[in-house]
Amino acid sequence: MAGNNPKAGFVDRLSDFVVTLICWVYFVFAFLFFFSFFYIAAFFFFKNREQAFQYIDHLFFKGFLWLLRVLAPRHKWDIDSEICTLRGSIIICNHLSYLDPLIFISLWTRQKTIVKTKFFHAPIFGWLIKVSGYLPSTTEGVHAKRMIEQVESMGEFLKNGGNLFVFPEGTRNPDGDLGDFHKGVFKIGRMCKCPIHVLHLSNTDKLFMPGTFFFNTRVHNRIRMKIIGCTWAAIGKETVSAKELEKEVLQIFETTL
């Protein structure tokens, strides 16, 4: 075992370092010298900037995750093929790793999610997520107007085939126990009267562990993403409360896992 073999331990750490370095090189240089030109062109020449940016986001992270799969072949990926066909839905999933939102962006050409407010203030990245139409996690201060605008346009976005994916706990939770859900996504589901698909994701934290910078490339692991349920409670009803939707989603998690 690597723990009893200094040489094996060194090889593992070297592999992690090399894979992480290559992925970051892709992340930085592919953006600067390739994708940035498409973002700029989309900003100036596309009428629907938001849709164009989401498509470029999709391609960028699809390439990133393809590279990661090639460089870390001991991690097998098992993603339910039906997930890629979902359209016009709210997607709710547990959250284990910073990889999770990147996976979802890579699955659909039109997607939105709720992003921590601090990222909206980041240079370049903040501009990208604003134009992509992602939602801030707070309605306070300067973000109030943006959140209102995005929520008001969400019905049209979903109607046109976009997906809103959300980690309702609002943070990573690698221990597997569900924390308290944020209520906002269920209010959106009630307002837009759309299906809410419930997904379960496992083992992304074994590839990119919380609190570490390097990918963990040398362990044998299987990353799984599957649909575990769906609630259509908001469709066809004049009145349904956000609390009812939250209860149904929580029951799906509790009875399936």
Backbone as CSV, one residue per row, in Angstrom:
resi,resn,N_x,N_y,N_z,CA_x,CA_y,CA_z,C_x,C_y,C_z
1,MET,0.834,-1.209,0.000,0.000,0.000,0.000,0.864,1.252,0.000
2,ALA,0.321,2.340,-0.538,1.089,3.571,-0.649,1.517,4.087,0.713
3,GLY,0.661,3.844,1.759,0.981,4.337,3.084,2.203,3.666,3.669
4,ASN,2.536,2.435,3.231,3.691,1.704,3.732,4.842,1.705,2.736
5,ASN,4.674,2.350,1.609,5.673,2.347,0.552,5.955,3.778,0.149
6,PRO,7.065,4.360,0.637,7.362,5.758,0.318,7.453,6.025,-1.174
7,LYS,7.986,5.065,-1.930,8.122,5.252,-3.375,6.749,5.329,-4.039
8,ALA,5.851,4.407,-3.636,4.493,4.421,-4.196,3.769,5.702,-3.809
9,GLY,3.989,6.144,-2.567,3.364,7.383,-2.130,3.851,8.568,-2.931
10,PHE,5.142,8.572,-3.255,5.692,9.657,-4.067,5.101,9.641,-5.471
11,VAL,4.965,8.448,-6.057,4.397,8.325,-7.398,2.959,8.836,-7.411
12,ASP,2.197,8.488,-6.367,0.811,8.955,-6.278,0.752,10.476,-6.214
13,ARG,1.589,11.069,-5.376,1.583,12.528,-5.234,2.042,13.203,-6.523
14,LEU,3.012,12.589,-7.193,3.490,13.150,-8.457,2.398,13.092,-9.520
15,SER,1.693,11.954,-9.559,0.587,11.822,-10.512,-0.486,12.868,-10.251
16,ASP,-0.844,13.048,-8.996,-1.847,14.055,-8.634,-1.397,15.446,-9.065
17,PHE,-0.120,15.739,-8.833,0.420,17.053,-9.182,0.385,17.284,-10.692
18,VAL,0.818,16.293,-11.460,0.888,16.437,-12.918,-0.506,16.603,-13.512
19,VAL,-1.462,15.766,-13.073,-2.826,15.858,-13.599,-3.439,17.213,-13.245
20,THR,-3.253,17.636,-12.013,-3.798,18.930,-11.585,-3.180,20.063,-12.398
21,LEU,-1.870,19.991,-12.623,-1.186,21.026,-13.392,-1.718,21.096,-14.822
22,ILE,-1.866,19.939,-15.461,-2.366,19.913,-16.837,-3.780,20.475,-16.912
23,CYS,-4.617,20.100,-15.941,-5.998,20.598,-15.939,-6.043,22.104,-15.747
24,TRP,-5.181,22.630,-14.881,-5.154,24.075,-14.674,-4.591,24.799,-15.889
25,VAL,-3.635,24.162,-16.565,-3.112,24.749,-17.802,-4.233,24.855,-18.827
26,TYR,-5.032,23.783,-18.950,-6.193,23.852,-19.839,-7.125,24.968,-19.399
27,PHE,-7.407,25.012,-18.113,-8.377,25.967,-17.591,-7.968,27.399,-17.921
28,VAL,-6.689,27.703,-17.733,-6.209,29.071,-17.936,-5.953,29.371,-19.406
29,PHE,-5.162,28.513,-20.051,-4.715,28.838,-21.400,-5.795,28.584,-22.448
30,ALA,-6.621,27.560,-22.254,-7.720,27.351,-23.199,-8.687,28.513,-23.141
31,PHE,-8.888,29.055,-21.954,-9.762,30.225,-21.839,-9.124,31.452,-22.491
32,LEU,-7.853,31.729,-22.151,-7.216,32.944,-22.623,-7.003,32.954,-24.134
33,PHE,-6.590,31.814,-24.684,-6.148,31.797,-26.077,-7.132,31.118,-27.029
34,PHE,-8.270,30.684,-26.510,-9.255,30.072,-27.410,-10.673,30.527,-27.073
35,PHE,-11.162,30.138,-25.904,-12.566,30.411,-25.577,-12.847,31.894,-25.370
36,SER,-11.856,32.664,-24.919,-12.097,34.087,-24.689,-12.538,34.805,-25.954
37,PHE,-12.031,34.377,-27.108,-12.410,35.017,-28.367,-13.889,34.756,-28.685
38,PHE,-14.360,33.564,-28.336,-15.771,33.240,-28.571,-16.668,34.020,-27.617
39,TYR,-16.218,34.174,-26.354,-16.993,34.980,-25.405,-17.102,36.424,-25.885
40,ILE,-15.997,36.972,-26.347,-16.002,38.362,-26.810,-16.906,38.508,-28.035
41,ALA,-16.789,37.554,-28.979,-17.629,37.601,-30.177,-19.100,37.484,-29.811
42,ALA,-19.399,36.596,-28.877,-20.793,36.418,-28.455,-21.330,37.677,-27.787
43,PHE,-20.492,38.335,-27.021,-20.923,39.543,-26.310,-21.267,40.671,-27.284
44,PHE,-20.486,40.810,-28.338,-20.678,41.941,-29.254,-21.598,41.632,-30.434
45,PHE,-21.696,40.368,-30.823,-22.388,40.067,-32.078,-23.634,39.194,-31.935
46,PHE,-23.885,38.637,-30.748,-25.063,37.805,-30.569,-26.139,38.601,-29.842
47,LYS,-27.342,38.525,-30.376,-28.456,39.223,-29.741,-28.766,38.621,-28.379
48,ASN,-28.771,37.284,-28.287,-29.026,36.607,-27.018,-27.681,36.208,-26.395
49,ARG,-27.062,37.159,-25.712,-25.750,36.912,-25.117,-25.797,35.799,-24.082
50,GLU,-26.860,35.806,-23.292,-26.976,34.818,-22.223,-26.935,33.396,-22.772
51,GLN,-27.730,33.135,-23.800,-27.770,31.794,-24.383,-26.429,31.421,-25.006
52,ALA,-25.800,32.375,-25.681,-24.506,32.104,-26.302,-23.438,31.798,-25.250
53,PHE,-23.437,32.567,-24.159,-22.457,32.337,-23.099,-22.669,30.976,-22.444
54,GLN,-23.918,30.586,-22.241,-24.188,29.279,-21.634,-23.672,28.146,-22.529
55,TYR,-23.812,28.313,-23.827,-23.324,27.290,-24.756,-21.797,27.200,-24.714
56,ILE,-21.132,28.348,-24.653,-19.664,28.338,-24.567,-19.216,27.765,-23.226
57,ASP,-19.924,28.124,-22.143,-19.634,27.517,-20.831,-19.701,26.000,-20.924
58,HIS,-20.750,25.519,-21.585,-20.960,24.075,-21.749,-19.770,23.434,-22.458
59,LEU,-19.322,24.019,-23.552,-18.207,23.459,-24.315,-16.905,23.506,-23.516
60,PHE,-16.692,24.606,-22.810,-15.459,24.773,-22.036,-15.335,23.697,-20.958
61,PHE,-16.392,23.503,-20.190,-16.312,22.536,-19.100,-16.440,21.096,-19.593
62,LYS,-17.092,20.896,-20.716,-17.120,19.566,-21.318,-15.703,19.142,-21.704
63,GLY,-14.942,20.074,-22.263,-13.550,19.793,-22.596,-12.706,19.553,-21.365
64,PHE,-12.940,20.343,-20.321,-12.193,20.188,-19.076,-12.424,18.810,-18.461
65,LEU,-13.671,18.379,-18.407,-13.986,17.095,-17.792,-13.552,15.923,-18.671
66,TRP,-13.592,16.089,-19.991,-13.051,15.056,-20.878,-11.565,14.861,-20.597
67,LEU,-10.834,15.949,-20.460,-9.406,15.870,-20.163,-9.161,15.188,-18.826
68,LEU,-9.961,15.530,-17.830,-9.807,14.931,-16.506,-10.073,13.430,-16.548
69,ARG,-11.068,13.008,-17.317,-11.355,11.576,-17.432,-10.190,10.824,-18.069
70,VAL,-9.597,11.430,-19.093,-8.465,10.798,-19.776,-7.264,10.690,-18.845
71,LEU,-7.008,11.722,-18.080,-5.827,11.757,-17.223,-6.001,10.973,-15.923
72,ALA,-7.233,10.700,-15.527,-7.494,9.947,-14.287,-8.384,8.749,-14.605
73,PRO,-7.874,7.769,-15.364,-8.711,6.658,-15.834,-9.170,5.704,-14.738
74,ARG,-8.567,5.758,-13.563,-9.016,4.878,-12.480,-10.384,5.294,-11.947
75,HIS,-10.779,6.509,-12.236,-12.110,6.980,-11.857,-13.068,6.703,-13.014
76,LYS,-13.992,5.812,-12.802,-14.987,5.478,-13.819,-16.220,6.358,-13.615
77,TRP,-16.865,6.699,-14.718,-18.007,7.605,-14.670,-19.256,6.881,-15.139
78,ASP,-20.285,6.964,-14.347,-21.562,6.310,-14.674,-22.678,7.349,-14.493
79,ILE,-23.003,8.044,-15.577,-24.035,9.093,-15.553,-25.247,8.596,-16.325
80,ASP,-26.387,8.576,-15.674,-27.638,8.140,-16.289,-27.859,8.904,-17.597
81,SER,-27.986,8.170,-18.697,-28.121,8.808,-20.014,-29.372,9.674,-20.117
82,GLU,-30.386,9.373,-19.316,-31.626,10.155,-19.358,-31.417,11.579,-18.861
83,ILE,-30.390,11.783,-18.024,-30.151,13.107,-17.467,-29.855,14.121,-18.573
84,CYS,-29.104,13.688,-19.579,-28.739,14.600,-20.671,-29.940,15.025,-21.498
85,THR,-31.036,14.286,-21.410,-32.219,14.604,-22.222,-33.198,15.516,-21.494
86,LEU,-32.961,15.819,-20.229,-33.880,16.659,-19.457,-33.908,18.077,-20.023
87,ARG,-35.096,18.625,-20.133,-35.270,19.978,-20.624,-36.408,20.653,-19.852
88,GLY,-36.309,21.961,-19.680,-37.385,22.719,-19.058,-37.679,22.313,-17.628
89,SER,-36.649,21.945,-16.878,-36.852,21.402,-15.538,-35.965,22.095,-14.514
90,ILE,-36.384,21.988,-13.275,-35.508,22.295,-12.153,-34.854,20.980,-11.733
91,ILE,-33.548,21.010,-11.583,-32.783,19.827,-11.203,-32.240,20.052,-9.803
92,ILE,-32.555,19.142,-8.899,-32.071,19.243,-7.522,-31.157,18.057,-7.235
93,CYS,-30.008,18.340,-6.643,-29.027,17.280,-6.405,-28.254,17.572,-5.126
94,ASN,-27.744,16.519,-4.508,-26.835,16.693,-3.372,-25.496,17.240,-3.870
95,HIS,-24.678,17.731,-2.961,-23.462,18.457,-3.346,-22.280,17.944,-2.536
96,LEU,-21.249,17.432,-3.255,-20.104,16.825,-2.590,-18.791,17.552,-2.843
97,SER,-18.645,18.133,-4.029,-17.347,18.639,-4.460,-17.534,19.843,-5.369
98,TYR,-16.476,20.643,-5.513,-16.506,21.758,-6.455,-16.619,21.285,-7.905
99,LEU,-16.386,20.002,-8.138,-16.565,19.453,-9.478,-18.037,19.383,-9.891
100,ASP,-18.927,19.287,-8.919,-20.342,19.012,-9.202,-20.973,20.012,-10.172
101,PRO,-20.867,21.323,-9.931,-21.504,22.247,-10.882,-20.878,22.190,-12.269
102,LEU,-19.579,21.882,-12.351,-18.924,21.776,-13.657,-19.501,20.614,-14.454
103,ILE,-19.817,19.526,-13.762,-20.423,18.367,-14.420,-21.774,18.744,-15.002
104,PHE,-22.590,19.443,-14.232,-23.923,19.818,-14.709,-23.834,20.769,-15.902
105,ILE,-22.928,21.728,-15.847,-22.778,22.652,-16.977,-22.374,21.900,-18.238
106,SER,-21.563,20.854,-18.082,-21.105,20.088,-19.240,-22.201,19.223,-19.852
107,LEU,-23.307,19.019,-19.143,-24.358,18.119,-19.623,-25.355,18.805,-20.548
108,TRP,-25.604,20.117,-20.328,-26.654,20.805,-21.083,-26.113,22.091,-21.687
109,THR,-26.594,22.396,-22.886,-26.165,23.625,-23.552,-26.834,24.860,-22.957
110,ARG,-27.992,24.664,-22.326,-28.696,25.779,-21.687,-28.928,25.429,-20.219
111,GLN,-28.258,26.134,-19.350,-28.335,25.831,-17.923,-28.061,27.087,-17.106
112,LYS,-28.709,27.130,-15.956,-28.450,28.173,-14.964,-28.334,27.516,-13.604
113,THR,-27.692,28.215,-12.697,-27.621,27.742,-11.329,-27.483,28.947,-10.407
114,ILE,-27.502,28.673,-9.121,-27.319,29.717,-8.116,-25.865,29.680,-7.668
115,VAL,-25.215,30.832,-7.724,-23.779,30.934,-7.451,-23.554,31.784,-6.206
116,LYS,-22.583,31.401,-5.404,-22.253,32.193,-4.217,-21.950,33.631,-4.615
117,THR,-22.462,34.541,-3.826,-22.392,35.957,-4.169,-20.962,36.442,-4.362
118,LYS,-20.031,35.917,-3.606,-18.645,36.409,-3.680,-18.041,36.209,-5.065
119,PHE,-18.516,35.193,-5.797,-17.956,34.940,-7.124,-18.365,36.011,-8.137
120,PHE,-19.460,36.718,-7.878,-19.878,37.782,-8.779,-18.917,38.968,-8.739
121,HIS,-18.099,39.036,-7.701,-17.149,40.142,-7.565,-15.762,39.770,-8.081
122,ALA,-15.598,38.528,-8.527,-14.293,38.088,-9.018,-14.017,38.674,-10.398
123,PRO,-12.774,39.090,-10.663,-12.432,39.625,-11.990,-12.671,38.563,-13.086
124,ILE,-13.186,38.957,-14.179,-13.454,38.129,-15.366,-14.517,37.078,-15.078
125,PHE,-14.267,36.209,-14.081,-15.224,35.150,-13.772,-16.567,35.744,-13.371
126,GLY,-16.534,36.826,-12.592,-17.778,37.472,-12.181,-18.562,37.995,-13.377
127,TRP,-17.834,38.557,-14.347,-18.477,39.056,-15.570,-19.099,37.906,-16.356
128,LEU,-18.395,36.778,-16.431,-18.889,35.619,-17.180,-20.184,35.079,-16.598
129,ILE,-20.238,34.934,-15.268,-21.445,34.357,-14.676,-22.613,35.345,-14.711
130,LYS,-22.316,36.640,-14.712,-23.385,37.626,-14.850,-24.022,37.537,-16.230
131,VAL,-23.181,37.545,-17.269,-23.705,37.509,-18.632,-24.356,36.154,-18.919
132,SER,-23.878,35.091,-18.293,-24.457,33.766,-18.485,-25.820,33.630,-17.826
133,GLY,-26.196,34.605,-17.008,-27.524,34.595,-16.408,-27.645,33.777,-15.145
134,TYR,-26.514,33.493,-14.491,-26.578,32.730,-13.244,-27.097,33.617,-12.116
135,LEU,-27.692,32.989,-11.131,-28.379,33.720,-10.068,-27.476,33.880,-8.849
136,PRO,-27.463,35.063,-8.218,-26.724,35.229,-6.965,-27.458,34.536,-5.820
137,SER,-26.708,34.134,-4.823,-27.302,33.378,-3.717,-27.982,34.269,-2.690
138,THR,-27.889,35.568,-2.856,-28.529,36.483,-1.920,-29.315,37.542,-2.678
139,THR,-30.306,38.079,-2.044,-31.098,39.160,-2.644,-30.761,40.500,-2.011
140,GLU,-29.663,40.554,-1.271,-29.313,41.765,-0.543,-28.449,42.682,-1.400
141,GLY,-28.562,43.971,-1.139,-27.687,44.960,-1.747,-27.805,45.011,-3.256
142,VAL,-26.635,45.088,-3.912,-26.582,45.271,-5.368,-27.107,44.059,-6.126
143,HIS,-27.260,42.925,-5.447,-27.690,41.701,-6.121,-29.207,41.549,-6.167
144,ALA,-29.907,42.395,-5.460,-31.366,42.268,-5.388,-31.996,42.404,-6.771
145,LYS,-31.594,43.429,-7.515,-32.176,43.655,-8.842,-31.877,42.498,-9.775
146,ARG,-30.628,41.998,-9.747,-30.254,40.883,-10.613,-31.088,39.640,-10.304
147,MET,-31.265,39.346,-9.036,-32.047,38.169,-8.649,-33.497,38.314,-9.111
148,ILE,-34.089,39.473,-8.914,-35.479,39.702,-9.329,-35.618,39.519,-10.838
149,GLU,-34.686,40.077,-11.600,-34.741,39.963,-13.058,-34.629,38.511,-13.506
150,GLN,-33.731,37.776,-12.886,-33.533,36.383,-13.282,-34.744,35.515,-12.908
151,VAL,-35.297,35.748,-11.744,-36.460,34.963,-11.328,-37.659,35.265,-12.228
152,GLU,-37.833,36.542,-12.567,-38.965,36.913,-13.415,-38.851,36.330,-14.818
153,SER,-37.646,36.127,-15.312,-37.453,35.576,-16.654,-37.281,34.061,-16.654
154,MET,-37.315,33.447,-15.472,-37.050,32.013,-15.361,-38.110,31.174,-16.069
155,GLY,-39.374,31.600,-16.007,-40.431,30.842,-16.661,-40.188,30.709,-18.155
156,GLU,-39.795,31.801,-18.794,-39.511,31.785,-20.233,-38.289,30.932,-20.538
157,PHE,-37.280,31.031,-19.678,-36.066,30.224,-19.843,-36.381,28.735,-19.798
158,LEU,-37.177,28.324,-18.819,-37.547,26.911,-18.696,-38.459,26.475,-19.844
159,LYS,-39.366,27.340,-20.225,-40.280,27.042,-21.323,-39.527,26.781,-22.619
160,ASN,-38.385,27.457,-22.799,-37.581,27.308,-24.007,-36.541,26.194,-23.906
161,GLY,-36.663,25.358,-22.876,-35.815,24.169,-22.791,-34.609,24.261,-21.899
162,GLY,-34.441,25.380,-21.202,-33.322,25.490,-20.282,-33.574,24.726,-18.995
163,ASN,-32.512,24.427,-18.274,-32.610,23.763,-16.977,-31.988,24.634,-15.896
164,LEU,-32.628,24.685,-14.756,-32.063,25.320,-13.568,-31.633,24.211,-12.626
165,PHE,-30.318,24.069,-12.410,-29.855,23.051,-11.458,-29.410,23.729,-10.171
166,VAL,-29.764,23.093,-9.069,-29.572,23.707,-7.755,-29.126,22.648,-6.763
167,PHE,-28.206,23.027,-5.907,-27.850,22.217,-4.740,-28.558,22.863,-3.554
168,PRO,-29.700,22.341,-3.148,-30.569,23.074,-2.223,-29.996,23.270,-0.831
169,GLU,-28.962,22.500,-0.490,-28.333,22.726,0.810,-27.449,23.972,0.782
170,GLY,-27.086,24.407,-0.432,-26.335,25.637,-0.581,-24.843,25.514,-0.352
171,THR,-24.358,24.318,-0.015,-22.941,24.132,0.240,-22.602,22.655,0.063
172,ARG,-21.305,22.369,-0.023,-20.888,20.966,-0.138,-21.179,20.233,1.168
173,ASN,-21.557,18.976,1.040,-21.888,18.172,2.210,-21.388,16.753,1.995
174,PRO,-20.069,16.527,2.093,-19.488,15.233,1.741,-19.821,14.092,2.683
175,ASP,-20.405,14.367,3.866,-20.717,13.269,4.778,-21.960,12.489,4.361
176,GLY,-22.681,12.986,3.337,-23.827,12.245,2.810,-25.137,12.543,3.477
177,ASP,-25.126,13.169,4.647,-26.359,13.519,5.344,-26.910,14.828,4.772
178,LEU,-28.208,14.862,4.524,-28.819,16.056,3.980,-28.920,17.149,5.040
179,GLY,-28.524,18.352,4.664,-28.694,19.491,5.550,-30.022,20.175,5.279
180,ASP,-30.191,21.339,5.858,-31.419,22.108,5.637,-31.445,22.647,4.215
181,PHE,-32.619,22.594,3.596,-32.785,23.090,2.233,-33.058,24.584,2.247
182,HIS,-32.493,25.283,1.258,-32.877,26.670,1.030,-34.225,26.689,0.308
183,LYS,-35.059,27.646,0.629,-36.445,27.644,0.154,-36.610,28.240,-1.247
184,GLY,-35.633,29.026,-1.685,-35.811,29.785,-2.912,-36.141,28.947,-4.131
185,VAL,-35.485,27.803,-4.285,-35.707,26.985,-5.481,-37.132,26.453,-5.538
186,PHE,-37.713,26.170,-4.391,-39.084,25.654,-4.360,-40.095,26.768,-4.663
187,LYS,-39.754,27.997,-4.308,-40.595,29.128,-4.679,-40.568,29.329,-6.194
188,ILE,-39.394,29.121,-6.797,-39.284,29.224,-8.254,-40.085,28.116,-8.924
189,GLY,-39.996,26.898,-8.379,-40.759,25.783,-8.922,-42.250,26.016,-8.853
190,ARG,-42.709,26.590,-7.753,-44.141,26.905,-7.599,-44.564,27.968,-8.604
191,MET,-43.728,28.975,-8.785,-44.065,30.073,-9.679,-44.059,29.626,-11.149
192,CYS,-43.060,28.835,-11.539,-42.902,28.444,-12.944,-43.708,27.201,-13.319
193,LYS,-44.230,26.485,-12.310,-45.037,25.283,-12.549,-44.327,24.305,-13.496
194,CYS,-43.126,23.915,-13.097,-42.319,23.007,-13.915,-41.985,21.750,-13.115
195,PRO,-41.611,20.680,-13.799,-41.206,19.474,-13.068,-39.907,19.703,-12.298
196,ILE,-39.775,19.036,-11.182,-38.553,19.087,-10.378,-37.973,17.674,-10.338
197,HIS,-36.860,17.485,-11.006,-36.188,16.189,-11.022,-35.157,16.149,-9.896
198,VAL,-35.140,15.018,-9.196,-34.232,14.855,-8.067,-33.142,13.867,-8.460
199,LEU,-31.884,14.287,-8.339,-30.746,13.466,-8.720,-29.879,13.156,-7.507
200,HIS,-29.145,12.071,-7.624,-28.168,11.753,-6.581,-26.809,11.564,-7.221
201,LEU,-25.810,12.220,-6.641,-24.442,12.191,-7.141,-23.549,11.586,-6.070
202,SER,-22.656,10.701,-6.468,-21.788,10.058,-5.475,-20.338,10.027,-5.956
203,ASN,-19.432,10.209,-4.997,-17.995,9.959,-5.139,-17.203,11.009,-5.912
204,THR,-17.789,12.145,-6.245,-16.964,13.201,-6.839,-15.960,13.747,-5.822
205,ASP,-16.298,13.637,-4.544,-15.388,14.104,-3.502,-14.157,13.215,-3.368
206,LYS,-14.198,12.014,-3.931,-13.013,11.143,-3.905,-12.027,11.512,-5.000
207,LEU,-12.513,12.159,-6.047,-11.641,12.655,-7.105,-11.092,14.034,-6.766
208,PHE,-11.942,14.893,-6.244,-11.506,16.228,-5.843,-12.004,16.468,-4.428
209,MET,-11.163,16.148,-3.480,-11.556,16.143,-2.079,-11.670,17.555,-1.528
210,PRO,-12.698,17.827,-0.729,-12.830,19.143,-0.090,-11.602,19.470,0.746
211,GLY,-11.153,20.710,0.646,-10.008,21.141,1.436,-8.668,20.857,0.799
212,THR,-8.650,20.273,-0.415,-7.397,19.988,-1.093,-7.360,20.726,-2.432
213,PHE,-6.173,20.903,-2.958,-5.999,21.583,-4.230,-5.800,20.593,-5.378
214,PHE,-5.275,19.398,-5.050,-4.901,18.436,-6.086,-5.995,17.400,-6.311
215,PHE,-6.139,16.977,-7.546,-7.013,15.859,-7.854,-6.397,14.573,-7.292
216,ASN,-7.253,13.713,-6.786,-6.826,12.426,-6.226,-6.955,11.367,-7.328
217,THR,-5.904,11.173,-8.100,-5.997,10.429,-9.355,-5.754,8.938,-9.240
218,ARG,-5.161,8.485,-8.144,-4.639,7.114,-8.107,-5.568,6.105,-7.448
219,VAL,-6.675,6.544,-6.899,-7.600,5.609,-6.263,-8.579,5.068,-7.305
220,HIS,-9.029,3.848,-7.100,-10.074,3.281,-7.947,-11.427,3.748,-7.414
221,ASN,-12.224,4.336,-8.285,-13.445,4.990,-7.842,-14.460,4.983,-8.975
222,ARG,-15.727,5.024,-8.617,-16.783,5.136,-9.625,-17.687,6.303,-9.247
223,ILE,-17.729,7.283,-10.117,-18.587,8.451,-9.927,-19.929,8.159,-10.571
224,ARG,-20.992,8.276,-9.801,-22.328,7.954,-10.299,-23.257,9.157,-10.175
225,MET,-24.084,9.322,-11.196,-25.150,10.321,-11.141,-26.407,9.681,-11.704
226,LYS,-27.469,9.683,-10.921,-28.700,9.034,-11.356,-29.913,9.844,-10.928
227,ILE,-31.005,9.655,-11.676,-32.282,10.254,-11.306,-32.962,9.349,-10.288
228,ILE,-33.320,9.894,-9.150,-33.955,9.075,-8.117,-35.429,9.415,-7.942
229,GLY,-35.912,10.421,-8.643,-37.329,10.742,-8.521,-37.663,12.049,-9.206
230,CYS,-38.945,12.335,-9.253,-39.425,13.574,-9.864,-40.761,13.932,-9.237
231,THR,-40.971,15.220,-9.035,-42.276,15.679,-8.575,-42.873,16.620,-9.608
232,TRP,-44.130,16.338,-9.948,-44.880,17.164,-10.886,-45.959,17.948,-10.143
233,ALA,-45.772,18.103,-8.835,-46.811,18.685,-7.988,-47.162,20.112,-8.386
234,ALA,-46.197,20.836,-8.969,-46.454,22.242,-9.302,-47.196,22.399,-10.620
235,ILE,-47.363,21.303,-11.356,-47.982,21.383,-12.682,-49.470,21.074,-12.576
236,GLY,-50.268,21.924,-13.185,-51.703,21.674,-13.239,-52.452,22.027,-11.978
237,LYS,-51.763,22.644,-11.029,-52.429,23.054,-9.794,-52.455,24.570,-9.704
238,GLU,-53.566,25.074,-9.242,-53.672,26.524,-9.069,-52.831,26.991,-7.884
239,THR,-52.850,26.194,-6.844,-52.088,26.577,-5.654,-51.299,25.381,-5.140
240,VAL,-50.028,25.576,-4.963,-49.163,24.597,-4.315,-48.092,25.398,-3.595
241,SER,-47.810,25.046,-2.379,-46.873,25.830,-1.589,-45.448,25.343,-1.806
242,ALA,-44.510,26.254,-1.585,-43.103,25.876,-1.652,-42.794,24.808,-0.611
243,LYS,-43.501,24.858,0.505,-43.286,23.876,1.565,-43.691,22.479,1.105
244,GLU,-44.768,22.385,0.341,-45.208,21.089,-0.176,-44.184,20.511,-1.142
245,LEU,-43.648,21.367,-2.002,-42.638,20.907,-2.956,-41.379,20.452,-2.234
246,GLU,-40.972,21.206,-1.236,-39.799,20.835,-0.450,-40.017,19.489,0.239
247,LYS,-41.210,19.289,0.765,-41.521,18.028,1.463,-41.445,16.844,0.512
248,GLU,-41.977,17.006,-0.704,-41.946,15.916,-1.675,-40.524,15.566,-2.068
249,VAL,-39.696,16.591,-2.299,-38.307,16.363,-2.679,-37.550,15.678,-1.547
250,LEU,-37.780,16.124,-0.333,-37.114,15.528,0.822,-37.534,14.063,0.974
251,GLN,-38.797,13.766,0.737,-39.261,12.382,0.818,-38.591,11.506,-0.236
252,ILE,-38.366,12.057,-1.430,-37.684,11.292,-2.478,-36.270,10.939,-2.012
253,PHE,-35.550,11.895,-1.451,-34.211,11.622,-0.944,-34.259,10.566,0.163
254,GLU,-35.182,10.726,1.097,-35.209,9.854,2.270,-35.631,8.439,1.936
255,THR,-36.545,8.276,0.975,-37.047,6.933,0.655,-36.182,6.208,-0.365
256,THR,-35.359,6.940,-1.086,-34.560,6.325,-2.147,-33.139,5.990,-1.683
257,LEU,-32.598,6.818,-0.820,-31.189,6.634,-0.436,-31.056,5.791,0.826
